[in-house]
Amino acid sequence: MSKVIRVKYEKGVLKPLEPLDLQEGEEVQVIIQPGEPIAEKYYGIARKHRPNLDKKEFLEVLEEIEDEDIRGH
């Protein structure tokens, strides 16, 4: 089974941004690919609806959403 997931790198550890269907101790292969293009894509879509949207603020909000998702809130 192959699946693409997003992860966040914090303090030397890759943390999944969604639940994983893995058994304890199961090994998987990881391919590292920068996630910035996804954020850029969403920013471009958001700007169509809010032309004056500040990119820095947008990326900060996106990060807050991801942090909440990791903590399960």
MIZAZA-767069 format. One record per residue: residue in three letters; x, y, z of N, C-alpha, C in turn. Coordinates in steps of 0.001 Angstrom, whole numbers, plus 500000, padded with zeros to 6 digits. Each point is the difference from the previous one (the first is absolute). Layout:
ALAXYZXYZXYZ ...
REM end
This chain:
MET500842498826500000499158501174500000500888501238500000 SER499749500924499093500702501276499971499021501097500368 LYS500503500990500722499160501121500404500883501224500152 VAL499514501126499553500707501269500171499374500715501183 ILE500828500390500961499523500746501163500887501222500197 ARG499484500974500714500796501175500346500541499803501403 VAL501217500434500221500624499928501317500632501341500317 LYS500262500192501278500675501223500440501273499571500735 TYR501095500679499708501277499705500639500165500904501211 GLU500074499399501186500167500756501243501008499305500905 LYS500988500739500421500993499507500961500593498653499582 GLY500317499889498721500661498802499498499089498825499714 VAL498677500210500068499051498904499801498960500397498955 LEU499684499073499096498922500211499048498686499597500660 LYS499050500919500061498710499735500642498895500015498954 PRO499241498902499879498908499962499024498923501021500334 LEU499386500569498981498918500955500190498635499320499909 GLU500013498676499918498765499217499974500296498621500594 PRO498964499289500456500225498664500561500580499042498955 LEU500829499066500467500601499010499111499468498616500351 ASP499705499210499000499528498634500199501212499065499970 LEU500798500050501070501218499196500096500010499221501315 GLN500644498848499979500198499218501213501228500528500735 GLU500002499894501323501151500410500798501246499266499511 GLY501055500737499726501260499420499561500091499756498499 GLU498922500247499275499997499794498551500929501009499337 GLU500775499544499040500916500882499280499397500388498663 VAL500237501244499604499528500517498715501128500788499348 GLN499886500241498708500946500862499301499435501411499997 VAL500881500982500121499581501395499996500745500723498877 ILE499255500724499193500586500842498958499770501438500428 ILE501066500766500117499904501388500432499756500894498787 GLN498906500758500045499665500943498938499473501263500665 PRO500569501152499697499554501231500647498500500231499821 GLY499356500533501041498573500229499964499608501396499571 GLU500925500877499803499698501396499678499116500165498770 PRO500168499203498937499125500203498848498516499863500347 ILE499628499151500947498603499854500402499528501301500639 ALA500805500552500908499641501265500639499883501101498956 GLU500899500014499048499957501005498935498719499863499177 LYS499619498759499714498781499754499230498783500528500753 TYR499898499678501278498865500458500799499991501525500131 TYR501181500583500124500077501455500087499470500630498709 GLY500382499430498866499519500504498719498483499907499880 ILE499431498884500462498545499831499976499342501015500928 ALA500542500160501205499435500931500979500041501435499476 ARG501068500349499284500125501366499472498935500328498960 LYS499460498968499344498919500239499046498763500530500720 HIS499826499570501251498842500419500794500301501220500869 ARG501260500145500390500430501127500833501271500597499399 PRO499869500852498983501163500546499286501020500703500895 ASN499575500544501134500931500718500883500580499120501095 LEU499809498701499896500475499064501028501528500035500097 ASP500501500201501223501436500044500258500558498572500049 LYS501036499742499212500553498646499914500555499515501332 LYS500735500851500705500580499598501284498901499603500985 GLU498954500814500067498888499703500911499301498696499591 PHE499804499806498703499367498782499503500803498765500412 LEU501325500047499811500841498855500346500014499751501506 GLU499931501061500806499930499844501449498705499306500415 VAL498884500400499388498715499365500302500030498531499577 LEU500555499719498842500120498629499528500801499156500991 GLU501080500553500522500818499292500985499221499763501293 GLU499219500978500439499182499840501204498991498866499820 ILE499397499943498827499036498930499717500685498639500062 GLU501183499901499411500744498743500028500378499622501424 ASP500420500967500809500361499731501396498802499481500780 GLU498828500598499794498792499547500680499643498583499567 ASP500172499710498718499692498667499469500915498945500623 ILE501282500351500197500960499066500606499593499681501433 ARG499584501030500743499642499810501413498602499434500174 GLY499252499883498920498660499443500063498948500939500527 HIS500207501293499865499005500987500455499166500469498846 
REM end
